[in-house]
Amino acid sequence: MVKVDCKGLPCPQPLIATRKAMRENAVGTEIEISVDNETARGNVTQMLADFGVTIAFEMHNGLFVGRFTNPEVKEEAASTLPAIEEMACPTTGVTAQQPTLLCATNVLGVGDDTLGAILMKGFLSTLAEWSPRPKEILFLNAGVKFCTKESGALDTLKALEASGVELLICGTCVDFYKIREQIAVGTITNMQRISQSIAQTSKLVRL
């Protein structure tokens, strides 16, 4: 049996860890998932339901623990997870072109900024699972703070850069926030280079 310990992991990490275990193990393998909150339990339950798998969680020492048998994943089931699985044209099956992401803030959504920062870090952590991965990420305004030594998303961004995703950081923004010496990942560039990327991309995703 394969055990996947997801306690303490923020959304969407339990989903990614579960999906990784499904990919890396043979059909018929028993997989045990442990999470420590209702949200993660519900998310994992729903994701597995999308693959036709039923899982029942029970409480053990303060954790929700559930087991399921690794299924044979069909393509139509995989397509229900566009942020984690392959993004393909539903009618032709042609793989989507690499998008360019514009990260112009350090929060995701409107409301509480503390929650928004948590959501943004969680979103960035899903990018390594995209297929195809983004061609590049453009960091503007407060978004440049994600590229600093103290960023909670630093390891995620380093992994993306190592995989070939280009990280372009607005130099004017870096100087405005006085954080040039703190930049630990990506390439500091200018607005001409950033605007060129925006103009040339076939798919721009603004965060």
N, C-alpha and C positions, 0 to 999 in steps of 0.2 A: 504494500500500500504506500502511496505517495502522500506525504503530508505537506500542506501549504499553510504556513503560519502568517496570517495577515493582521494580527493584532497591532494596533497603533498606526496602521497605514491609512493615510487620508484617501478619500475618493479622488481619482478612480483606481488607485493602486491595487485594491483587492480584486477588481475585475481583470486588470492586466496580469496579475500574478496567477489568477485562476486560468485565464486563457493561455498563458505561457505553459502551465502544467499540462493542459489539454493537448497543446501542440507537441510537447516534448515526450509524451508518453503514449504507448501503444493503445489502440482501441481495446477496451475491456479492462484496462487498469483501474483499480479502485483509488479514488483521490479523496483525501480528507481536507476540508477547508475550515480554518478557524478564524473568526472575526470577533471584534469586541464591541460592536454597536449595531443598532437596529437598521441604520441606513445601509451599511455594508452588507448585512444579512439580506435585506430586501433587494439590493442591487445584484448581488451574486445569484440569488434565487431567480430574478427576472432574466438575467443574461442566460442562465442555463435553460430556462424555459424556452427561450428563443431557439435553442438548439434541440428542443424536444426532451430535455432532461429534467426530472423532478428530484429535488433535494429537500430533505427535512432536517432542519437544524434543531439541536438540543443544547441546553445549557450545561456546561461543565466548567467548574471553577471560574465562573464569571465570563466565560467565553461561549459564543455560539459556534457549535461544532457540527458540521454536516458532511456526509459522504455521498459520493455518486460514482457511477461507472462511466469511464471515459467513452463517449460515443464516437461513432463514425460521423464526422461533420460533413454535411452536404453544403455545396456552394451557396444555395439559396438561404440556408441558415446563417452562414458566415456573413452574408451581405446585410444582415440586420444590424451589424455593429460597424457603421461606417467610420467611426473615430478610432476603432481598434483594428479593423480588418481592411481588406483591399477596397479601395474606392474605384469602382469600375462602372462603365456605362451599362445601365440595366437592360438595354435592348441589344447592344452589339457585343458587350463583353470587352470592349476596348479599354485598356487601362487609362485612367485619368492622367492628365498632364500634371507635372509637379506644380503645386501652387506656391505663390509668394505670400508670406504672412507679414502684416504690418502691425507691430506691437507698439502702440502709441500711449500706453498707460501701464501702470503696475497693478491695476485692479481689473476684474472682469465683472461686468454688469453694473447696475446703478442701485445704490442703497448703502449698506454699511461697508466702509472701505476695508475694515479688518477681514470681513468675510470675502470681499472682492479680491483681496490679495491671496487668500487661501485658494479661492477658485481658480485664479490665474495660474498659480503654481501647479495646481492639479491639472489644468488644461495643458500646460506646457509639457507635463510629464507624459501625456498621451501621444505626443508627436512622434516619438521613437517607434510607435506601433503603427503609424500611418503607412499605407502603401498605395501610391508612392509617397515617400517622405517629402516634406517641403523642399523646394529648391533653395530658398533663402528666407531668413527672418530679418526684417528691418526694424530696428529699435529707435523710436523717437520719444522726445519729451521724457516723462517719468519712466517709460519702458526701458530706458538705458540702465536703470538701477538693477535690473535683473542680471546684468553682465558684470557686477562688482564682486569682490571677494566675499562680501557678507551676504550675498544673495542666497536665498533658500533654493533657488532653481539652478545654481551654478553647476552642479554635477550633471543635471539633465542637459543643460546647454553644451557642456563640454562633450558629452556623449554624442549629441546631435552633430556638433562640429566635426568630431572624429569620424562620423559616418558620412560626411560629405555635405552636410547642410551649411550653407554660408551664412554667417551672422554679421550683419552690417550695422554699425552703431553710429548714430549722428554725433559728430564731433562738437557741433555747436551746443547740443543738449548736454553732452558730457562736461563741457566747460562751464555751462550755466549752473549746473549742480555741483561744480568743483569736485568731480570724482574721477578725473583722468588717471590719477595714480592708483585708483582702486579697481580699474577695469581688469578683469582676469580671464575673459574669454571674448572671442569675436574680433572684428577689425573695425577700428575707428575710421570713419570716412566722412564724406561731405554730402550736402543736399543734392548736388548734381548727380552723384553716383546713385543715391537713393531714388531720386525722381526718375532716373533712367531705368532702374529696375521695375518701378511701378509702371512706367510707360510700355515696357517690353513684355511684361508678363501677360499670359493669357488667362490667368486666374489669380485674383488678389483677394485675400481673406483679411479683413480688418478686425482686430480684437478690441 
